[in-house]
């Protein structure tokens, strides 16, 4: 049962208040990868309160369930007023999805835009991907500034 799909939903006030919905995997036993891209992810710096921006790429191989995309969108949007370091946001998103969904494999790349002149990229995964899985590059070039 989903809480969000096909219903009016408001943005949760925080990631802790967000509910992620999972539905049965329509291809259980089939090895395939799913990719979600959030190119306009935002959160707040826990020290200055200034906004931070990232391009997130989430890849996973479903187990018994898949994450419902509207609930994922609302969960990611709930970080808009959440104060946390880049590492905490990126790894926390990956860990929550892995814990609740129990995928065969999951990785997340957080490509954070620079503040203070330093871009920070954060990567986390549950382990090595299955050997026979085709895993495309995340396609996000390293930050090059104006060069």
Backbone bond lengths (Angstrom), bond angles and torsions (degrees), N, CA, C in turn:
res aa  C-N    CA-C-N  psi(-1)  N-CA   C-N-CA  omega(-1)  CA-C   N-CA-C  phi
1 X - - - 1.458 - - 1.521 109.47 -
2 X 1.326 116.86 134.79 1.453 120.80 178.63 1.522 109.94 -105.02
3 X 1.299 114.24 148.18 1.461 120.03 178.56 1.523 112.22 -93.35
4 X 1.344 117.80 -23.42 1.460 120.72 -171.04 1.526 114.83 -110.94
5 X 1.314 117.80 -37.44 1.458 121.50 -171.46 1.529 111.10 -59.75
6 X 1.323 115.40 125.06 1.452 120.96 178.31 1.518 114.68 77.13
7 X 1.325 117.20 9.45 1.465 121.44 -178.77 1.528 109.95 -128.44
8 X 1.317 116.13 155.18 1.462 120.23 173.87 1.526 108.15 -69.34
9 X 1.321 116.07 130.84 1.462 121.08 -178.66 1.517 109.61 -134.07
10 X 1.307 115.69 143.74 1.457 119.97 176.44 1.518 109.24 -102.58
11 X 1.319 115.41 156.15 1.459 121.49 179.24 1.520 109.02 -67.32
12 X 1.335 117.88 125.39 1.469 119.70 178.02 1.530 110.73 -62.13
13 X 1.322 116.67 150.21 1.463 121.73 -178.27 1.521 112.56 -71.31
14 X 1.331 117.63 -22.67 1.462 120.95 -178.91 1.531 108.82 -156.87
15 X 1.332 117.32 161.84 1.467 119.33 176.63 1.525 112.66 -59.45
16 X 1.326 117.63 -34.14 1.461 120.32 179.38 1.532 112.07 -65.06
17 X 1.326 116.78 -30.40 1.460 121.10 179.79 1.531 112.85 -85.06
18 X 1.328 116.79 -12.60 1.463 121.04 -178.12 1.522 110.42 -75.24
19 X 1.319 115.41 140.47 1.451 122.05 176.50 1.523 108.55 -109.82
20 X 1.312 116.28 123.84 1.458 121.03 174.78 1.526 108.11 -93.70
21 X 1.326 115.94 131.24 1.456 121.52 179.33 1.528 109.13 -99.47
22 X 1.315 115.38 141.19 1.461 121.65 178.22 1.512 108.07 -125.75
23 X 1.310 115.58 140.67 1.456 121.29 178.44 1.524 108.28 -123.64
24 X 1.333 117.26 160.00 1.462 119.23 -179.55 1.535 111.91 -59.05
25 X 1.297 115.93 139.18 1.452 122.32 175.75 1.535 107.97 -66.99
26 X 1.328 118.42 120.97 1.462 119.65 -178.55 1.532 113.45 -72.29
27 X 1.320 117.25 -9.43 1.469 121.46 -178.47 1.529 110.89 -131.31
28 X 1.323 116.94 49.14 1.459 121.17 179.17 1.526 109.23 -54.97
29 X 1.322 115.92 136.77 1.455 121.02 179.88 1.515 113.81 88.08
30 X 1.325 117.37 -9.36 1.462 122.32 179.01 1.517 107.60 -96.98
31 X 1.323 117.20 132.75 1.467 121.48 179.45 1.526 109.39 -87.22
32 X 1.324 116.34 110.58 1.459 121.42 177.13 1.521 108.89 -150.80
33 X 1.327 115.07 158.00 1.458 120.94 -178.92 1.523 110.19 -110.01
34 X 1.325 115.13 147.49 1.463 123.09 176.27 1.522 107.16 -120.45
35 X 1.321 116.72 138.56 1.468 121.10 178.89 1.523 109.81 -125.15
36 X 1.330 115.11 131.25 1.466 122.59 169.67 1.519 107.06 -115.30
37 X 1.330 116.51 137.50 1.461 121.87 178.19 1.522 107.96 -124.84
38 X 1.327 115.29 128.51 1.467 121.45 177.10 1.534 107.12 -122.44
39 X 1.337 117.71 89.21 1.465 120.62 -174.31 1.523 114.90 -76.39
40 X 1.326 117.60 -7.06 1.464 120.58 -178.02 1.524 111.81 -127.21
41 X 1.331 116.98 38.70 1.463 122.08 178.76 1.530 109.02 -66.73
42 X 1.338 116.32 138.49 1.470 120.38 177.93 1.524 110.73 -134.64
43 X 1.315 113.71 148.85 1.461 122.70 172.41 1.519 106.66 -149.88
44 X 1.319 116.82 -174.32 1.457 121.17 -179.63 1.526 110.69 -118.63
45 X 1.329 116.11 144.16 1.455 120.84 173.57 1.528 107.99 -67.48
46 X 1.340 117.90 129.72 1.468 119.57 -177.67 1.524 113.64 -72.30
47 X 1.331 117.65 -12.17 1.464 121.18 -179.40 1.523 111.30 -96.79
48 X 1.343 116.04 -49.35 1.461 119.85 -174.06 1.523 113.88 -99.47
49 X 1.337 117.40 -19.70 1.459 120.95 -175.28 1.520 112.72 79.34
50 X 1.323 117.68 1.96 1.465 121.44 179.09 1.526 109.85 -73.08
51 X 1.320 118.00 151.05 1.463 119.94 179.10 1.527 111.75 -71.86
52 X 1.308 115.63 144.40 1.456 123.46 173.48 1.523 107.32 -118.80
53 X 1.318 116.23 145.87 1.463 121.70 -176.28 1.518 109.67 -127.05
54 X 1.329 116.10 141.87 1.451 120.82 179.25 1.522 111.32 -143.34
55 X 1.301 114.18 159.45 1.457 123.69 170.51 1.526 104.41 -109.67
56 X 1.335 117.06 109.72 1.458 121.52 -178.70 1.526 110.35 -99.31
57 X 1.326 115.11 140.81 1.465 121.37 173.50 1.524 106.56 -129.42
58 X 1.335 115.72 121.19 1.461 122.29 -179.94 1.519 108.05 -116.75
59 X 1.328 115.87 120.31 1.460 122.33 176.20 1.514 108.22 -115.69
60 X 1.332 117.40 138.08 1.461 118.93 175.08 1.513 111.57 -152.35
61 X 1.318 114.59 156.69 1.458 122.77 173.13 1.523 106.02 -107.29
62 X 1.331 118.00 116.01 1.456 119.99 -177.14 1.528 113.25 -64.87
63 X 1.315 114.27 147.41 1.455 122.15 168.85 1.518 107.32 -99.50
64 X 1.322 116.46 -114.53 1.470 121.78 -179.76 1.526 112.97 -78.72
65 X 1.370 116.53 -23.75 1.463 119.93 -176.06 1.521 110.87 -132.05
66 X 1.334 114.40 164.06 1.460 122.73 170.49 1.519 107.34 -123.44
67 X 1.333 116.31 153.79 1.464 119.33 178.44 1.529 107.99 -83.30
68 X 1.306 115.99 137.73 1.464 121.58 179.43 1.531 107.58 -78.04
69 X 1.331 117.16 129.14 1.465 121.27 -168.76 1.526 114.58 -65.71
70 X 1.328 118.75 -34.45 1.468 119.30 179.55 1.518 110.11 -66.27
71 X 1.323 117.84 -41.61 1.464 119.58 178.90 1.529 110.85 -66.41
72 X 1.345 117.20 -34.20 1.466 120.28 176.60 1.528 110.02 -66.12
73 X 1.319 116.47 -41.60 1.470 120.71 178.44 1.525 110.49 -60.31
74 X 1.322 117.22 -44.30 1.462 121.00 179.30 1.535 111.26 -67.08
75 X 1.332 117.07 -39.67 1.464 121.22 176.74 1.528 110.29 -60.70
76 X 1.324 117.31 -49.00 1.468 119.92 179.45 1.526 111.19 -63.78
77 X 1.318 117.09 -38.43 1.467 120.52 177.86 1.515 113.11 -65.09
78 X 1.324 117.13 -25.56 1.470 120.62 -178.76 1.530 112.58 -68.74
79 X 1.317 117.19 -11.75 1.473 121.11 176.91 1.532 111.93 -78.91
80 X 1.321 117.31 -9.44 1.465 121.89 -175.71 1.531 112.36 -53.01
81 X 1.313 117.77 -38.29 1.468 121.67 179.63 1.526 112.12 -112.76
82 X 1.331 115.97 19.30 1.463 122.41 -178.75 1.527 109.27 -96.90
83 X 1.306 116.51 126.73 1.465 121.44 -179.05 1.526 109.56 -95.19
84 X 1.329 116.10 113.66 1.462 121.49 178.45 1.520 108.77 -161.33
85 X 1.317 115.15 153.11 1.463 119.87 176.46 1.530 110.17 -69.32
86 X 1.329 115.89 158.65 1.466 121.89 -178.39 1.524 111.56 -53.26
87 X 1.321 116.10 -44.06 1.456 121.02 -178.00 1.525 111.36 -62.09
88 X 1.329 116.39 -42.03 1.460 121.25 -178.83 1.525 110.81 -66.41
89 X 1.324 117.14 -43.56 1.470 119.95 179.23 1.523 110.78 -62.56
90 X 1.318 117.06 -52.23 1.462 121.37 -174.69 1.530 111.82 -62.08
91 X 1.328 115.98 -53.78 1.463 119.89 -177.86 1.526 110.86 -67.26
92 X 1.324 117.32 -37.49 1.464 120.70 179.51 1.517 112.84 -62.18
93 X 1.328 117.12 -39.30 1.463 120.72 177.33 1.523 109.53 -64.07
94 X 1.316 116.24 -47.65 1.464 119.81 179.19 1.516 112.70 -61.19
95 X 1.317 116.91 -44.38 1.464 120.43 -179.22 1.522 112.08 -64.66
96 X 1.327 117.06 -39.83 1.464 118.83 -179.58 1.524 110.91 -65.98
97 X 1.323 116.73 -44.77 1.461 119.88 178.03 1.528 110.97 -61.49
98 X 1.333 116.77 -43.55 1.467 120.45 -179.14 1.525 111.23 -64.88
99 X 1.311 117.09 -40.87 1.464 121.03 -178.18 1.531 111.49 -67.12
100 X 1.327 116.54 -45.45 1.461 120.37 -174.64 1.524 113.49 -81.76
101 X 1.331 116.85 -41.34 1.465 120.49 -174.02 1.530 112.08 -86.94
102 X 1.324 116.54 -27.81 1.468 121.91 -177.91 1.535 111.63 56.05
103 X 1.333 116.73 57.14 1.464 118.87 178.63 1.530 110.90 -72.17
104 X 1.312 115.81 164.03 1.454 120.88 173.34 1.530 108.95 -64.05
105 X 1.314 116.18 -38.58 1.473 122.98 -179.35 1.523 108.57 -158.60
106 X 1.325 116.46 146.81 1.465 121.42 178.13 1.510 108.80 -149.14
107 X 1.333 115.33 142.03 1.470 120.86 170.98 1.512 107.89 -139.49
108 X 1.327 115.04 151.86 1.460 121.22 175.42 1.521 108.37 -135.51
109 X 1.323 114.66 135.98 1.461 121.58 173.37 1.513 107.79 -115.75
110 X 1.325 116.52 124.51 1.461 122.08 175.34 1.511 108.83 -109.66
111 X 1.316 116.46 109.10 1.462 122.49 -178.22 1.529 107.01 -102.89
112 X 1.318 115.92 95.64 1.459 122.37 -172.32 1.519 110.95 -88.15
113 X 1.328 114.50 136.67 1.456 119.91 178.25 1.528 109.38 -74.95
114 X 1.340 116.93 147.99 1.463 118.84 -173.53 1.524 113.69 -68.86
115 X 1.305 113.51 143.25 1.465 123.26 165.34 1.507 104.12 -135.70
116 X 1.313 117.24 134.02 1.451 119.73 -175.90 1.520 112.11 73.79
117 X 1.335 116.56 17.14 1.451 120.96 174.97 1.521 115.97 84.73
118 X 1.339 118.63 2.64 1.460 120.41 -177.24 1.525 110.21 -126.15
119 X 1.347 116.61 113.37 1.461 118.02 171.76 1.527 108.62 -76.66
120 X 1.312 116.86 144.35 1.460 121.61 178.63 1.528 107.64 -123.47
121 X 1.321 116.07 122.78 1.458 120.96 175.92 1.521 107.76 -109.96
122 X 1.337 117.15 132.99 1.457 122.72 -176.14 1.529 108.30 -124.94
123 X 1.344 115.81 131.35 1.459 121.72 -177.80 1.520 109.37 -128.29
124 X 1.339 116.05 139.70 1.464 121.16 177.54 1.516 108.45 -148.08
125 X 1.320 116.08 143.62 1.459 119.94 174.76 1.515 109.70 -148.22
126 X 1.320 114.76 161.09 1.458 120.60 -176.70 1.523 112.29 -77.32
127 X 1.295 118.79 -16.31 1.461 124.25 -177.94 1.511 108.01 158.32
128 X 1.324 116.55 -166.46 1.459 120.63 178.74 1.529 109.94 -70.21
129 X 1.323 117.14 142.67 1.468 118.62 176.60 1.527 109.93 -69.25
130 X 1.327 117.24 156.46 1.459 119.30 175.60 1.534 110.60 -54.77
131 X 1.319 116.34 138.59 1.468 121.90 -173.13 1.529 113.12 -56.26
132 X 1.318 118.23 -38.07 1.462 120.91 -175.82 1.535 113.71 -89.60
133 X 1.329 117.58 4.76 1.462 121.70 -178.90 1.519 111.25 -83.25
134 X 1.336 116.05 132.57 1.459 119.88 171.36 1.521 107.35 -83.08
135 X 1.326 116.47 118.80 1.459 121.75 179.88 1.529 107.72 -119.31
136 X 1.334 117.22 104.41 1.462 118.70 179.82 1.525 111.68 -69.14
137 X 1.313 115.17 155.60 1.449 121.30 173.89 1.527 108.41 -57.68
138 X 1.316 116.88 148.85 1.471 118.76 -178.53 1.522 112.50 -70.92
139 X 1.322 117.84 -13.13 1.456 120.98 170.07 1.517 116.04 75.19
140 X 1.313 118.09 13.89 1.456 120.34 179.75 1.525 107.67 -104.85
141 X 1.328 117.12 113.15 1.474 118.78 -178.07 1.530 110.69 -69.30
142 X 1.335 116.78 154.96 1.466 118.82 175.11 1.517 109.90 -63.02
143 X 1.317 115.19 151.80 1.466 120.10 -178.07 1.524 109.38 -66.67
144 X 1.328 116.08 130.29 1.466 120.54 -178.66 1.507 113.22 -118.55
145 X 1.294 119.14 2.24 1.460 119.61 -178.79 1.514 111.70 64.02
146 X 1.289 116.55 -140.47 1.465 120.98 -177.85 1.519 112.77 -90.36
147 X 1.327 118.07 0.73 1.473 122.85 -174.49 1.458 111.84 -74.94
